[in-house]
Amino acid sequence: MLGEGAGRLAEQLKNYPLDTIYVSEDRDVDTYLLDPSVDYLQSAAQIVGPSLILIPNTLSGRDVAGRLMVRLGAGVVADVVEVQITGGEVVCVSPKLGGVLITSCALRPSEYGIATVRPSAFAAAPGGPGAQIVSLEKPAKTYPAAIERDVEEGAGELALEEAPVVVAGGRGLGARNHSRRC
């Protein structure tokens, strides 16, 4: 958990089946573009060792995943909707071409793997013994690209992959003659 309010959110996450939650309320995460988040994720990954790192499949999430992939020498799988453990490998399942094709990509458990996870693909259920919260040390770095302000642009619509239910419709095809007269 990173940025303003991370500690409060970490306390809420303690009730979920997690072992450790790494936290930093460093303002640089909210002030500078991507690099502080990547630095903290790299630090947490190196503390834990080879693991599967889940990152939201959003515009900024994909950028973070790409940078982290290079730093850790990790494999990456995009738009994951399911994770399976098969034959000692972590297998990530992703739909492609609008769901026409389903791919399964295996990552070696002895290495780092990164999966960008499709929104609403996994349900979070409370339970577990309570996670340990560990503070991450602030990287000794300066960052060049600051965020001056956030602009929320929205049409009030969800992206299709974020919708919990999709209802499709269209013109009926019941009529035998589909031609029009002008």
N, CA, C and O atoms as a DFTB+ gen file, in Angstrom:
728 C
 N C O
     1  1       0.854      -1.158       0.000
     2  2       0.000       0.000       0.000
     3  2       0.899       1.220       0.000
     4  3       1.802       1.343       0.828
     5  1       0.645       2.119      -0.935
     6  2       1.520       3.275      -1.079
     7  2       0.729       4.575      -1.140
     8  3      -0.399       4.603      -1.633
     9  1       1.321       5.636      -0.642
    10  2       0.756       6.968      -0.752
    11  2      -0.080       7.356       0.449
    12  3      -0.168       6.629       1.439
    13  1      -0.692       8.524       0.332
    14  2      -1.490       9.066       1.432
    15  2      -2.628       8.106       1.793
    16  3      -3.353       7.646       0.910
    17  1      -2.783       7.808       3.064
    18  2      -3.831       6.915       3.536
    19  2      -3.480       5.439       3.457
    20  3      -4.323       4.589       3.743
    21  1      -2.251       5.123       3.076
    22  2      -1.850       3.718       2.918
    23  2      -1.940       2.949       4.226
    24  3      -2.356       1.790       4.236
    25  1      -1.558       3.574       5.320
    26  2      -1.611       2.902       6.616
    27  2      -3.030       2.523       7.010
    28  3      -3.274       1.428       7.517
    29  1      -3.959       3.435       6.772
    30  2      -5.369       3.183       7.084
    31  2      -5.908       2.023       6.238
    32  3      -6.618       1.155       6.746
    33  1      -5.568       2.015       4.952
    34  2      -6.011       0.921       4.077
    35  2      -5.360      -0.400       4.466
    36  3      -6.001      -1.449       4.407
    37  1      -4.104      -0.356       4.860
    38  2      -3.410      -1.575       5.294
    39  2      -4.097      -2.181       6.508
    40  3      -4.218      -3.402       6.606
    41  1      -4.547      -1.341       7.432
    42  2      -5.272      -1.841       8.610
    43  2      -6.548      -2.568       8.188
    44  3      -6.902      -3.587       8.780
    45  1      -7.236      -2.057       7.174
    46  2      -8.437      -2.728       6.671
    47  2      -8.090      -4.055       5.994
    48  3      -8.834      -5.029       6.110
    49  1      -6.963      -4.090       5.289
    50  2      -6.557      -5.308       4.580
    51  2      -6.069      -6.411       5.510
    52  3      -5.988      -7.570       5.105
    53  1      -5.744      -6.065       6.751
    54  2      -5.281      -7.081       7.696
    55  2      -6.299      -8.195       7.871
    56  3      -5.930      -9.305       8.256
    57  1      -7.564      -7.928       7.601
    58  2      -8.629      -8.906       7.773
    59  2      -8.776      -9.848       6.584
    60  3      -9.670     -10.694       6.571
    61  1      -7.911      -9.710       5.592
    62  2      -7.968     -10.571       4.415
    63  2      -6.839     -11.601       4.492
    64  3      -5.898     -11.429       5.267
    65  1      -6.923     -12.669       3.696
    66  2      -5.919     -13.740       3.792
    67  2      -4.564     -13.333       3.187
    68  3      -4.176     -13.797       2.115
    69  1      -3.874     -12.467       3.896
    70  2      -2.546     -11.994       3.496
    71  2      -1.565     -12.285       4.617
    72  3      -1.949     -12.328       5.785
    73  1      -0.303     -12.484       4.269
    74  2       0.723     -12.693       5.284
    75  2       1.348     -11.373       5.714
    76  3       1.464     -11.088       6.906
    77  1       1.751     -10.563       4.722
    78  2       2.458      -9.320       4.996
    79  2       1.941      -8.229       4.074
    80  3       1.693      -8.464       2.892
    81  1       1.781      -7.040       4.623
    82  2       1.402      -5.873       3.837
    83  2       2.521      -4.854       3.984
    84  3       2.817      -4.405       5.091
    85  1       3.145      -4.487       2.860
    86  2       4.214      -3.496       2.871
    87  2       3.591      -2.123       2.644
    88  3       2.758      -1.946       1.756
    89  1       4.011      -1.145       3.466
    90  2       3.340       0.159       3.492
    91  2       4.347       1.298       3.463
    92  3       5.420       1.218       4.061
    93  1       3.975       2.368       2.748
    94  2       4.669       3.648       2.844
    95  2       3.676       4.751       2.537
    96  3       2.973       4.709       1.528
    97  1       3.627       5.733       3.411
    98  2       2.772       6.903       3.191
    99  2       3.577       8.051       2.590
   100  3       3.201       9.215       2.727
   101  1       4.666       7.731       1.934
   102  2       5.537       8.714       1.308
   103  2       4.732       9.576       0.328
   104  3       4.081       9.049      -0.574
   105  1       4.777      10.883       0.503
   106  2       4.051      11.812      -0.375
   107  2       4.586      11.802      -1.800
   108  3       3.878      12.193      -2.727
   109  1       5.838      11.356      -1.989
   110  2       6.401      11.292      -3.337
   111  2       5.585      10.381      -4.248
   112  3       5.536      10.604      -5.457
   113  1       4.950       9.363      -3.686
   114  2       4.134       8.447      -4.481
   115  2       2.979       9.199      -5.128
   116  3       2.624       8.926      -6.275
   117  1       2.394      10.139      -4.404
   118  2       1.271      10.913      -4.930
   119  2       1.729      12.139      -5.722
   120  3       0.956      12.694      -6.502
   121  1       2.972      12.560      -5.528
   122  2       3.466      13.790      -6.142
   123  2       4.180      13.552      -7.466
   124  3       4.079      14.367      -8.382
   125  1       4.898      12.442      -7.570
   126  2       5.721      12.203      -8.758
   127  2       5.167      11.064      -9.586
   128  3       4.515      10.156      -9.071
   129  1       5.434      11.126     -10.856
   130  2       4.879      10.197     -11.828
   131  2       5.568       8.829     -11.797
   132  3       6.737       8.732     -12.170
   133  1       4.895       7.799     -11.373
   134  2       5.248       6.376     -11.442
   135  2       6.528       5.921     -10.738
   136  3       6.505       4.898     -10.054
   137  1       7.635       6.638     -10.880
   138  2       8.912       6.142     -10.375
   139  2       8.917       5.793      -8.888
   140  3       9.464       4.752      -8.523
   141  1       8.330       6.616      -8.010
   142  2       8.329       6.206      -6.598
   143  2       7.582       4.887      -6.366
   144  3       8.021       4.059      -5.569
   145  1       6.470       4.693      -7.051
   146  2       5.716       3.439      -6.911
   147  2       6.559       2.258      -7.363
   148  3       6.581       1.219      -6.703
   149  1       7.251       2.411      -8.483
   150  2       8.104       1.336      -8.997
   151  2       9.239       1.056      -8.013
   152  3       9.576      -0.103      -7.773
   153  1       9.831       2.112      -7.442
   154  2      10.913       1.921      -6.468
   155  2      10.440       1.111      -5.265
   156  3      11.124       0.187      -4.824
   157  1       9.268       1.459      -4.736
   158  2       8.751       0.734      -3.565
   159  2       8.376      -0.701      -3.918
   160  3       8.640      -1.612      -3.134
   161  1       7.771      -0.919      -5.076
   162  2       7.431      -2.288      -5.484
   163  2       8.690      -3.125      -5.678
   164  3       8.729      -4.294      -5.294
   165  1       9.704      -2.536      -6.266
   166  2      10.975      -3.251      -6.431
   167  2      11.564      -3.610      -5.071
   168  3      12.055      -4.722      -4.878
   169  1      11.515      -2.680      -4.142
   170  2      12.044      -2.930      -2.804
   171  2      11.300      -4.075      -2.122
   172  3      11.922      -4.979      -1.564
   173  1       9.967      -4.035      -2.166
   174  2       9.164      -5.101      -1.550
   175  2       9.439      -6.438      -2.230
   176  3       9.562      -7.459      -1.553
   177  1       9.535      -6.446      -3.556
   178  2       9.806      -7.690      -4.289
   179  2      11.151      -8.276      -3.897
   180  3      11.280      -9.490      -3.746
   181  1      12.147      -7.428      -3.731
   182  2      13.472      -7.923      -3.375
   183  2      13.517      -8.434      -1.931
   184  3      14.307      -9.325      -1.616
   185  1      12.685      -7.884      -1.062
   186  2      12.591      -8.395       0.311
   187  2      11.973      -9.796       0.296
   188  3      12.461     -10.701       0.973
   189  1      10.907      -9.967      -0.471
   190  2      10.163     -11.225      -0.514
   191  2      10.904     -12.294      -1.318
   192  3      10.893     -13.466      -0.941
   193  1      11.538     -11.907      -2.406
   194  2      12.192     -12.858      -3.294
   195  2      11.270     -13.228      -4.440
   196  3      10.185     -12.661      -4.571
   197  1      11.691     -14.179      -5.278
   198  2      10.892     -14.542      -6.446
   199  2       9.435     -14.799      -6.081
   200  3       9.132     -15.576      -5.176
   201  1       8.547     -14.132      -6.799
   202  2       7.120     -14.199      -6.497
   203  2       6.321     -13.692      -7.683
   204  3       6.884     -13.146      -8.632
   205  1       5.014     -13.873      -7.627
   206  2       4.102     -13.316      -8.620
   207  2       3.603     -11.982      -8.079
   208  3       3.037     -11.922      -6.987
   209  1       3.810     -10.924      -8.837
   210  2       3.415      -9.575      -8.435
   211  2       2.188      -9.195      -9.244
   212  3       2.235      -9.162     -10.473
   213  1       1.086      -8.908      -8.553
   214  2      -0.163      -8.541      -9.214
   215  2      -0.295      -7.026      -9.242
   216  3      -0.149      -6.363      -8.215
   217  1      -0.572      -6.483     -10.420
   218  2      -0.705      -5.044     -10.616
   219  2      -1.993      -4.812     -11.404
   220  3      -2.272      -5.558     -12.343
   221  1      -2.784      -3.799     -11.047
   222  2      -4.021      -3.543     -11.796
   223  2      -3.742      -3.287     -13.284
   224  3      -2.780      -2.605     -13.634
   225  1      -4.579      -3.832     -14.133
   226  2      -4.445      -3.636     -15.580
   227  2      -5.115      -2.316     -15.966
   228  3      -6.151      -2.298     -16.630
   229  1      -4.499      -1.216     -15.534
   230  2      -4.949       0.136     -15.853
   231  2      -3.852       0.807     -16.670
   232  3      -2.786       0.224     -16.867
   233  1      -4.097       2.017     -17.145
   234  2      -3.065       2.720     -17.908
   235  2      -1.785       2.875     -17.094
   236  3      -0.701       2.530     -17.565
   237  1      -1.908       3.389     -15.884
   238  2      -0.704       3.574     -15.068
   239  2      -0.177       2.227     -14.571
   240  3       1.036       2.057     -14.445
   241  1      -1.053       1.277     -14.289
   242  2      -0.620      -0.053     -13.852
   243  2       0.241      -0.742     -14.893
   244  3       1.241      -1.374     -14.554
   245  1      -0.142      -0.625     -16.162
   246  2       0.659      -1.239     -17.223
   247  2       2.023      -0.560     -17.343
   248  3       3.022      -1.223     -17.622
   249  1       2.071       0.758     -17.134
   250  2       3.358       1.464     -17.154
   251  2       4.243       1.009     -15.996
   252  3       5.434       0.757     -16.181
   253  1       3.659       0.906     -14.803
   254  2       4.409       0.432     -13.640
   255  2       4.910      -0.989     -13.880
   256  3       6.063      -1.299     -13.583
   257  1       4.049      -1.852     -14.414
   258  2       4.435      -3.247     -14.680
   259  2       5.600      -3.321     -15.661
   260  3       6.516      -4.121     -15.470
   261  1       5.576      -2.513     -16.689
   262  2       6.656      -2.516     -17.673
   263  2       7.987      -2.086     -17.073
   264  3       9.026      -2.684     -17.354
   265  1       7.950      -1.047     -16.246
   266  2       9.187      -0.586     -15.606
   267  2       9.706      -1.607     -14.600
   268  3      10.909      -1.856     -14.520
   269  1       8.788      -2.198     -13.830
   270  2       9.186      -3.186     -12.835
   271  2       9.731      -4.450     -13.505
   272  3      10.669      -5.070     -13.004
   273  1       9.141      -4.822     -14.631
   274  2       9.596      -5.981     -15.390
   275  2      11.075      -5.830     -15.764
   276  3      11.859      -6.768     -15.622
   277  1      11.438      -4.649     -16.236
   278  2      12.828      -4.409     -16.638
   279  2      13.748      -4.457     -15.428
   280  3      14.815      -5.068     -15.491
   281  1      13.356      -3.824     -14.330
   282  2      14.224      -3.788     -13.146
   283  2      14.449      -5.163     -12.533
   284  3      15.544      -5.460     -12.053
   285  1      13.406      -6.012     -12.547
   286  2      13.516      -7.325     -11.906
   287  2      13.881      -8.443     -12.877
   288  3      14.131      -9.573     -12.457
   289  1      13.914      -8.137     -14.165
   290  2      14.151      -9.191     -15.162
   291  2      13.023     -10.198     -15.143
   292  3      13.254     -11.400     -15.279
   293  1      11.794      -9.711     -14.975
   294  2      10.625     -10.572     -14.781
   295  2       9.870     -10.813     -16.076
   296  3       9.933     -10.016     -17.011
   297  1       9.154     -11.930     -16.110
   298  2       8.186     -12.164     -17.172
   299  2       6.917     -11.417     -16.834
   300  3       6.643     -11.166     -15.661
   301  1       6.137     -11.055     -17.835
   302  2       4.901     -10.328     -17.585
   303  2       3.774     -10.930     -18.423
   304  3       3.973     -11.313     -19.576
   305  1       2.585     -11.006     -17.815
   306  2       1.379     -11.469     -18.490
   307  2       0.321     -10.393     -18.273
   308  3       0.094      -9.960     -17.143
   309  1      -0.322      -9.963     -19.352
   310  2      -1.279      -8.854     -19.274
   311  2      -2.723      -9.337     -19.234
   312  3      -3.061     -10.382     -19.790
   313  1      -3.563      -8.558     -18.569
   314  2      -5.017      -8.735     -18.564
   315  2      -5.448     -10.098     -18.001
   316  3      -6.293     -10.778     -18.583
   317  1      -4.866     -10.480     -16.882
   318  2      -5.104     -11.792     -16.278
   319  2      -6.475     -11.830     -15.591
   320  3      -6.860     -10.892     -14.894
   321  1      -7.203     -12.935     -15.804
   322  2      -8.507     -13.126     -15.161
   323  2      -8.529     -14.355     -14.248
   324  3      -9.493     -14.566     -13.512
   325  1      -7.462     -15.166     -14.297
   326  2      -7.396     -16.365     -13.461
   327  2      -5.934     -16.748     -13.266
   328  3      -5.120     -16.593     -14.175
   329  1      -5.604     -17.249     -12.077
   330  2      -4.259     -17.737     -11.788
   331  2      -4.392     -19.162     -11.266
   332  3      -5.194     -19.427     -10.371
   333  1      -3.594     -20.092     -11.834
   334  2      -3.616     -21.490     -11.427
   335  2      -2.187     -21.928     -11.099
   336  3      -1.226     -21.403     -11.662
   337  1      -2.058     -22.874     -10.203
   338  2      -0.771     -23.504      -9.927
   339  2      -0.848     -24.889     -10.558
   340  3      -1.635     -25.730     -10.124
   341  1      -0.031     -25.127     -11.582
   342  2      -0.077     -26.373     -12.337
   343  2       1.333     -26.914     -12.523
   344  3       2.185     -26.248     -13.111
   345  1       1.579     -28.114     -12.024
   346  2       2.876     -28.751     -12.212
   347  2       4.046     -27.914     -11.730
   348  3       5.100     -27.906     -12.366
   349  1       3.884     -27.213     -10.626
   350  2       4.960     -26.395     -10.090
   351  2       5.142     -25.055     -10.777
   352  3       6.075     -24.320     -10.456
   353  1       4.271     -24.727     -11.711
   354  2       4.345     -23.443     -12.401
   355  2       3.116     -22.599     -12.073
   356  3       2.044     -23.126     -11.773
   357  1       3.291     -21.291     -12.134
   358  2       2.173     -20.366     -11.985
   359  2       1.646     -20.096     -13.389
   360  3       2.379     -19.597     -14.244
   361  1       0.380     -20.423     -13.631
   362  2      -0.221     -20.253     -14.949
   363  2      -1.244     -19.126     -14.878
   364  3      -2.176     -19.163     -14.075
   365  1      -1.053     -18.122     -15.734
   366  2      -1.960     -16.972     -15.803
   367  2      -2.829     -17.112     -17.042
   368  3      -2.329     -17.351     -18.141
   369  1      -4.142     -16.962     -16.852
   370  2      -5.110     -17.105     -17.938
   371  2      -5.594     -15.714     -18.341
   372  3      -6.000     -14.916     -17.497
   373  1      -5.543     -15.436     -19.651
   374  2      -5.928     -14.120     -20.172
   375  2      -6.757     -14.277     -21.439
   376  3      -6.387     -15.041     -22.329
   377  1      -7.884     -13.556     -21.531
   378  2      -8.627     -13.548     -22.795
   379  2      -7.955     -12.597     -23.781
   380  3      -7.421     -11.562     -23.384
   381  1      -7.980     -12.941     -25.037
   382  2      -7.427     -12.101     -26.100
   383  2      -8.464     -11.960     -27.207
   384  3      -9.390     -12.765     -27.305
   385  1      -8.308     -10.950     -28.026
   386  2      -9.197     -10.696     -29.161
   387  2     -10.658     -10.663     -28.738
   388  3     -11.508     -11.311     -29.348
   389  1     -10.940      -9.898     -27.686
   390  2     -12.310      -9.758     -27.216
   391  2     -12.886     -11.030     -26.628
   392  3     -14.106     -11.197     -26.599
   393  1     -12.033     -11.933     -26.159
   394  2     -12.492     -13.173     -25.542
   395  2     -12.612     -14.332     -26.509
   396  3     -12.986     -15.432     -26.103
   397  1     -12.300     -14.113     -27.791
   398  2     -12.363     -15.181     -28.779
   399  2     -11.286     -16.223     -28.512
   400  3     -11.485     -17.411     -28.769
   401  1     -10.156     -15.781     -27.999
   402  2      -9.035     -16.649     -27.719
   403  2      -8.674     -16.534     -26.245
   404  3      -8.600     -15.427     -25.712
   405  1      -8.450     -17.653     -25.588
   406  2      -8.028     -17.668     -24.188
   407  2      -6.609     -18.217     -24.150
   408  3      -6.346     -19.312     -24.646
   409  1      -5.693     -17.448     -23.557
   410  2      -4.302     -17.895     -23.474
   411  2      -3.949     -18.287     -22.048
   412  3      -4.500     -17.750     -21.087
   413  1      -3.026     -19.227     -21.925
   414  2      -2.473     -19.628     -20.639
   415  2      -0.967     -19.481     -20.731
   416  3      -0.322     -20.122     -21.561
   417  1      -0.408     -18.635     -19.878
   418  2       1.033     -18.389     -19.879
   419  2       1.615     -18.846     -18.551
   420  3       1.147     -18.437     -17.489
   421  1       2.643     -19.699     -18.613
   422  2       3.279     -20.230     -17.408
   423  2       4.479     -19.380     -17.030
   424  3       5.268     -18.985     -17.888
   425  1       4.611     -19.101     -15.742
   426  2       5.755     -18.379     -15.188
   427  2       6.482     -19.316     -14.241
   428  3       5.847     -20.071     -13.504
   429  1       7.786     -19.276     -14.255
   430  2       8.564     -20.137     -13.371
   431  2       8.509     -19.612     -11.940
   432  3       8.717     -18.420     -11.718
   433  1       8.233     -20.478     -10.965
   434  2       8.157     -20.025      -9.579
   435  2       9.510     -19.620      -8.996
   436  3       9.559     -19.001      -7.933
   437  1      10.609     -19.961      -9.674
   438  2      11.925     -19.601      -9.162
   439  2      12.350     -18.208      -9.621
   440  3      13.459     -17.765      -9.322
   441  1      11.472     -17.520     -10.345
   442  2      11.767     -16.188     -10.855
   443  2      10.624     -15.239     -10.507
   444  3       9.568     -15.664     -10.039
   445  1      10.853     -13.949     -10.744
   446  2       9.784     -12.983     -10.573
   447  2       8.843     -13.064     -11.765
   448  3       9.277     -13.273     -12.898
   449  1       7.570     -12.901     -11.505
   450  2       6.563     -12.807     -12.550
   451  2       5.645     -11.645     -12.228
   452  3       5.380     -11.361     -11.060
   453  1       5.167     -10.983     -13.245
   454  2       4.252      -9.858     -13.062
   455  2       3.000     -10.149     -13.870
   456  3       3.079     -10.528     -15.039
   457  1       1.843      -9.971     -13.243
   458  2       0.563     -10.141     -13.927
   459  2      -0.238      -8.859     -13.753
   460  3      -0.490      -8.425     -12.629
   461  1      -0.637      -8.252     -14.871
   462  2      -1.581      -7.139     -14.760
   463  2      -2.971      -7.771     -14.749
   464  3      -3.334      -8.522     -15.654
   465  1      -3.733      -7.456     -13.718
   466  2      -4.998      -8.130     -13.439
   467  2      -6.172      -7.269     -13.897
   468  3      -6.265      -6.085     -13.572
   469  1      -7.065      -7.899     -14.660
   470  2      -8.258      -7.208     -15.158
   471  2      -9.131      -6.779     -13.977
   472  3      -9.320      -7.552     -13.038
   473  1      -9.668      -5.549     -14.015
   474  2     -10.551      -5.093     -12.931
   475  2     -11.726      -6.046     -12.737
   476  3     -12.282      -6.565     -13.704
   477  1     -12.092      -6.266     -11.500
   478  2     -13.233      -7.104     -11.108
   479  2     -13.072      -8.575     -11.478
   480  3     -14.059      -9.310     -11.476
   481  1     -11.859      -9.027     -11.796
   482  2     -11.651     -10.429     -12.174
   483  2     -11.644     -11.352     -10.962
   484  3     -11.996     -12.526     -11.075
   485  1     -11.246     -10.829      -9.803
   486  2     -11.139     -11.646      -8.606
   487  2     -11.972     -11.036      -7.493
   488  3     -11.975      -9.820      -7.307
   489  1     -12.665     -11.867      -6.767
   490  2     -13.427     -11.409      -5.610
   491  2     -12.525     -11.482      -4.377
   492  3     -11.832     -12.477      -4.164
   493  1     -12.540     -10.440      -3.585
   494  2     -11.757     -10.419      -2.349
   495  2     -12.669     -10.827      -1.201
   496  3     -13.732     -10.238      -1.002
   497  1     -12.250     -11.835      -0.451
   498  2     -13.057     -12.327       0.662
   499  2     -12.253     -12.218       1.953
   500  3     -11.118     -12.688       2.017
   501  1     -12.834     -11.599       2.981
   502  2     -12.115     -11.506       4.257
   503  2     -11.906     -12.880       4.870
   504  3     -12.627     -13.831       4.569
   505  1     -10.918     -12.962       5.722
   506  2     -10.596     -14.205       6.413
   507  2      -9.097     -14.338       6.522
   508  3      -8.357     -13.770       5.720
   509  1      -8.663     -15.058       7.472
   510  2      -7.225     -15.232       7.656
   511  2      -6.816     -14.793       9.052
   512  3      -7.600     -14.174       9.771
   513  1      -5.584     -15.115       9.434
   514  2      -5.127     -14.860      10.793
   515  2      -4.752     -13.403      11.072
   516  3      -4.530     -13.044      12.228
   517  1      -4.678     -12.581      10.069
   518  2      -4.264     -11.193      10.269
   519  2      -2.855     -10.989       9.753
   520  3      -1.918     -11.670      10.170
   521  1      -2.721     -10.055       8.852
   522  2      -1.428      -9.819       8.212
   523  2      -0.535      -8.949       9.074
   524  3      -1.005      -8.159       9.893
   525  1       0.755      -9.111       8.873
   526  2       1.750      -8.258       9.513
   527  2       1.941      -7.039       8.603
   528  3       2.036      -7.186       7.385
   529  1       1.998      -5.845       9.187
   530  2       2.234      -4.625       8.425
   531  2       3.688      -4.224       8.600
   532  3       4.173      -4.073       9.722
   533  1       4.385      -4.050       7.471
   534  2       5.811      -3.715       7.480
   535  2       6.010      -2.408       6.722
   536  3       5.550      -2.268       5.588
   537  1       6.692      -1.457       7.344
   538  2       6.993      -0.184       6.687
   539  2       8.192      -0.345       5.765
   540  3       9.181      -0.991       6.111
   541  1       8.085       0.253       4.588
   542  2       9.190       0.250       3.635
   543  2      10.006       1.522       3.803
   544  3       9.457       2.592       4.065
   545  1      11.312       1.400       3.652
   546  2      12.184       2.558       3.743
   547  2      12.072       3.404       2.488
   548  3      11.903       2.888       1.383
   549  1      12.169       4.717       2.678
   550  2      12.102       5.644       1.559
   551  2      13.379       5.533       0.722
   552  3      14.483       5.593       1.265
   553  1      13.232       5.371      -0.600
   554  2      14.417       5.339      -1.456
   555  2      15.144       6.684      -1.425
   556  3      14.507       7.735      -1.348
   557  1      16.451       6.650      -1.483
   558  2      17.259       7.879      -1.493
   559  2      17.385       8.359      -2.930
   560  3      18.447       8.239      -3.541
   561  1      16.293       8.905      -3.470
   562  2      16.267       9.334      -4.858
   563  2      15.531      10.660      -4.984
   564  3      14.779      11.059      -4.096
   565  1      15.759      11.322      -6.087
   566  2      14.944      12.472      -6.463
   567  2      14.274      12.117      -7.783
   568  3      14.787      11.308      -8.556
   569  1      13.135      12.725      -8.027
   570  2      12.345      12.367      -9.198
   571  2      12.123      13.590     -10.087
   572  3      11.904      14.693      -9.586
   573  1      12.180      13.393     -11.411
   574  2      12.104      14.530     -12.323
   575  2      10.691      14.951     -12.732
   576  3      10.484      16.122     -13.048
   577  1       9.723      14.052     -12.740
   578  2       8.410      14.375     -13.298
   579  2       7.351      14.425     -12.202
   580  3       6.890      13.391     -11.719
   581  1       6.969      15.652     -11.814
   582  2       5.956      15.837     -10.774
   583  2       4.571      15.941     -11.404
   584  3       4.424      16.380     -12.544
   585  1       3.562      15.531     -10.641
   586  2       2.171      15.666     -11.060
   587  2       1.656      16.963     -10.449
   588  3       1.591      17.086      -9.226
   589  1       1.290      17.929     -11.282
   590  2       0.814      19.213     -10.770
   591  2      -0.608      19.125     -10.259
   592  3      -0.934      19.689      -9.214
   593  1      -1.458      18.417     -10.995
   594  2      -2.849      18.252     -10.566
   595  2      -3.460      17.080     -11.315
   596  3      -3.063      16.763     -12.436
   597  1      -4.420      16.452     -10.686
   598  2      -5.163      15.379     -11.327
   599  2      -6.403      15.970     -11.968
   600  3      -7.082      16.801     -11.365
   601  1      -6.699      15.552     -13.170
   602  2      -7.904      15.978     -13.854
   603  2      -8.747      14.745     -14.067
   604  3      -8.324      13.792     -14.723
   605  1      -9.937      14.768     -13.512
   606  2     -10.816      13.616     -13.668
   607  2     -11.691      13.846     -14.884
   608  3     -12.518      14.756     -14.931
   609  1     -11.476      12.990     -15.860
   610  2     -12.291      13.046     -17.064
   611  2     -13.126      11.787     -17.085
   612  3     -12.600      10.677     -16.992
   613  1     -14.391      11.956     -17.205
   614  2     -15.230      10.774     -17.226
   615  2     -16.548      11.056     -17.896
   616  3     -17.116      12.140     -17.759
   617  1     -17.019      10.090     -18.608
   618  2     -18.298      10.199     -19.278
   619  2     -19.386       9.522     -18.457
   620  3     -20.525       9.394     -18.907
   621  1     -19.027       9.085     -17.239
   622  2     -20.014       8.393     -16.424
   623  2     -20.236       6.961     -16.876
   624  3     -21.230       6.340     -16.499
   625  1     -19.328       6.433     -17.676
   626  2     -19.470       5.077     -18.174
   627  2     -18.289       4.239     -17.707
   628  3     -17.187       4.753     -17.517
   629  1     -18.523       2.963     -17.526
   630  2     -17.449       2.019     -17.215
   631  2     -16.874       1.475     -18.504
   632  3     -17.579       1.347     -19.505
   633  1     -15.596       1.155     -18.479
   634  2     -15.025       0.409     -19.592
   635  2     -15.660      -0.980     -19.579
   636  3     -16.025      -1.479     -18.515
   637  1     -15.793      -1.592     -20.716
   638  2     -16.459      -2.891     -20.822
   639  2     -15.857      -3.919     -19.878
   640  3     -16.589      -4.683     -19.248
   641  1     -14.500      -3.951     -19.768
   642  2     -13.868      -4.948     -18.912
   643  2     -14.084      -4.673     -17.426
   644  3     -13.807      -5.546     -16.603
   645  1     -14.572      -3.482     -17.054
   646  2     -14.826      -3.165     -15.655
   647  2     -16.275      -3.396     -15.256
   648  3     -16.603      -3.333     -14.071
   649  1     -17.148      -3.663     -16.221
   650  2     -18.568      -3.835     -15.944
   651  2     -18.825      -5.179     -15.265
   652  3     -18.326      -6.207     -15.725
   653  1     -19.609      -5.184     -14.162
   654  2     -19.911      -6.456     -13.506
   655  2     -20.875      -7.318     -14.318
   656  3     -20.850      -8.544     -14.210
   657  1     -21.738      -6.676     -15.144
   658  2     -22.700      -7.393     -15.983
   659  2     -22.738      -6.689     -17.334
   660  3     -22.730      -5.460     -17.396
   661  1     -22.779      -7.459     -18.406
   662  2     -22.880      -6.897     -19.744
   663  2     -24.160      -7.409     -20.381
   664  3     -24.387      -8.618     -20.441
   665  1     -24.998      -6.493     -20.858
   666  2     -26.228      -6.842     -21.554
   667  2     -26.069      -6.352     -22.984
   668  3     -25.823      -5.168     -23.214
   669  1     -26.205      -7.248     -23.936
   670  2     -26.028      -6.882     -25.335
   671  2     -27.361      -6.966     -26.062
   672  3     -28.208      -7.797     -25.737
   673  1     -27.532      -6.119     -27.021
   674  2     -28.751      -6.118     -27.822
   675  2     -28.436      -5.558     -29.189
   676  3     -27.295      -5.188     -29.466
   677  1     -29.413      -5.494     -30.024
   678  2     -29.182      -4.947     -31.357
   679  2     -30.444      -5.042     -32.167
   680  3     -31.520      -5.347     -31.653
   681  1     -30.291      -4.777     -33.446
   682  2     -31.452      -4.867     -34.331
   683  2     -31.855      -6.312     -34.473
   684  3     -31.009      -7.200     -34.573
   685  1     -33.126      -6.540     -34.483
   686  2     -33.616      -7.902     -34.656
   687  2     -33.324      -8.418     -36.052
   688  3     -33.327      -7.651     -37.014
   689  1     -33.080      -9.683     -36.164
   690  2     -32.808     -10.293     -37.451
   691  2     -33.935     -11.229     -37.870
   692  3     -33.755     -12.086     -38.734
   693  1     -35.103     -11.054     -37.245
   694  2     -36.215     -11.952     -37.522
   695  2     -36.868     -11.742     -38.886
   696  3     -37.421     -12.685     -39.452
   697  1     -36.812     -10.520     -39.425
   698  2     -37.454     -10.243     -40.707
   699  2     -36.672     -10.909     -41.844
   700  3     -35.444     -10.987     -41.810
   701  1     -37.415     -11.388     -42.852
   702  2     -36.761     -12.064     -43.970
   703  2     -36.148     -11.068     -44.951
   704  3     -35.117     -11.360     -45.558
   705  1     -36.747      -9.931     -45.113
   706  2     -36.267      -8.961     -46.089
   707  2     -35.565      -7.845     -45.337
   708  3     -36.204      -7.085     -44.610
   709  1     -34.263      -7.744     -45.505
   710  2     -33.485      -6.743     -44.794
   711  2     -33.174      -5.529     -45.639
   712  3     -32.398      -4.673     -45.215
   713  1     -33.754      -5.430     -46.821
   714  2     -33.474      -4.284     -47.701
   715  2     -34.381      -3.119     -47.318
   716  3     -35.448      -3.303     -46.733
   717  1     -33.924      -1.910     -47.667
   718  2     -34.681      -0.696     -47.390
   719  2     -35.040      -0.022     -48.713
   720  3     -34.318      -0.126     -49.704
   721  1     -36.165       0.664     -48.696
   722  2     -36.531       1.482     -49.850
   723  2     -36.276       2.929     -49.486
   724  3     -36.530       3.365     -48.363
   725  1     -35.765       3.668     -50.467
   726  2     -35.519       5.092     -50.246
   727  2     -36.477       5.911     -51.044
   728  3     -36.431       7.140     -50.992
